[in-house]
Amino acid sequence: MPSIEIENLVARYDDQIALDSVCLRIEEGELFFLVGPSGCGKTTLLRHIAGFLKPQSGTIRFGTQCVNDIPPHRRETAMMFQSYALWPHMSVAANVAFGLEERRLPQGEITTQVADALRMVQLAGFENRRIGELSGGQQ
């Protein structure tokens, strides 16, 4: 993925300013941490980058492309929610594959990416288990 660049991003909830002219650049391959107290706008910023929220003003770019009007499923991003947002009726592999299938990637690529992701988080061998069979940490 190319760099992420945010210029003068403004977000409001009713009359409350959640993000006030945020400027940020994250280079490709850079390890970046977003930290701060509860309510300071971390999740709001991430939801804008992922495309779940639209900014009132400012721009979000992936490389040179402005993504303000690109829907979440068309962006090459993923967001892990604090409440997991997992489907309990689906297998671990099906949960991991869901976003890739929504992007209509070839099945072989999905299978490879799911296996790689599960291996990275030490869940290889858990592909066919239901989410409820995993510990909270595994979820």
N, C-alpha and C positions, 0 to 999 in steps of 0.2 A: 504494500500500500504506500502511496506517496505521502509526503508530509501533510500534516493537518495545520491549517492556518485559520485563525479566527481574528476578525477585525471588527472592533467596535460593536460587539454583540450586546444587544439590549433585550431583556426579557422582563415582562411584567405579569403579575397575577393581580387582576383588578387594578387597584391604585398602588400596590406595593411593587417596588422595583426589586426583581430577583437577581438580575445580572445588569450591571451598569457599565456599558462601554468596555466589555472584556476584550482584551487583545492577547493572543497566545499563538505560539508556533511550536509544533512538535515535529521534529525531523524523523524521517523514516529510520526505523531501527533504534530510535532513542528510547531509553527507559524513562518513563514519566510518571510521577506520582501526583495525585490531586488530593490534597489533605486540607482539613479545616473543620471548624466546629459544626455541629448540627444546625441546619438552616442557613448556611452561608452560600448555598447555590451550587454545590458539587454535583448533585444529581440533576439539577436543572441544566447545567452545562452539558453533562453527558447525554441527557435526553435530547438536547439540541443537536449535538454531534451525530447521534444515532438517527435523527430525523423524526423522533416521536413528538417533538415540539418545533414550531416555526418561530424564528426570531421576529420581534417587532421591528428591529433594524439591525444592520450589520451583516457581515458575510461569513460563511463557513466554506472553506475550500479544502478539497482533497487534491493535493498537487496544485495544478492551475485551474481546476474545475470548481466552479461555485456549485455547491450542493444544496443550497437553501430550499429549492423546490423539488428535490429528488426524494421520493418516498423512502421510508426505512428499508423496505425489502429490495430496493435497487442500489443501496449503498453497500460498500464492502466493510461493514461494521457489524459488531455484535455487542450486546449488552447483557451482562449477568445481573439479574435482579436480586435484591436482598431476600425476597420471599421465594426465591428459586424459580417461580413461574414454570414449573414442570408439569407435564401431563401424567397423572398417576396411572392411567389406563394403558399407557404406552411403555414399551421397553426402553431401557437406557439408550440403546443404539437409535431407536426411533426418535427419542427426544433430541439427541445430538444431531441427527440427520434432518430434523424438521426444517430449519432455516435454509439448509443447502437444497432441499427439495423445492422449497418455495422459490428459490432462485433458478430452478429448473436445470441444475447441473447434471451432467451425465452420471448414470448410476454407478459406473466404475469409479469415478472421481469421488462421489459421495461415500462409497464404501471405504475407499482409501483414506479420506479425510476423517471419517468417523473413527476408524481404527487408529489412526495417528493421534487424534485428540484423546481417545480413551487411554492409549498407551502413555501419553504425556502426563495424565493425571492419575496414573496407576490404577485404572479401572478396566484394563484389558482382561477379558474373561467374564465381565459383568454385562456384556452386550444384551443378553436375552432376559435379564432380570427386570422386574418392575421397579419403579422408583421407590415404592414403599418398602422394598427389600433392602434398600441402601441406608446406611447411617446418615445422620444429618450432615456430617463432614463430607461424606461421599457425594451427597446430593449437590 
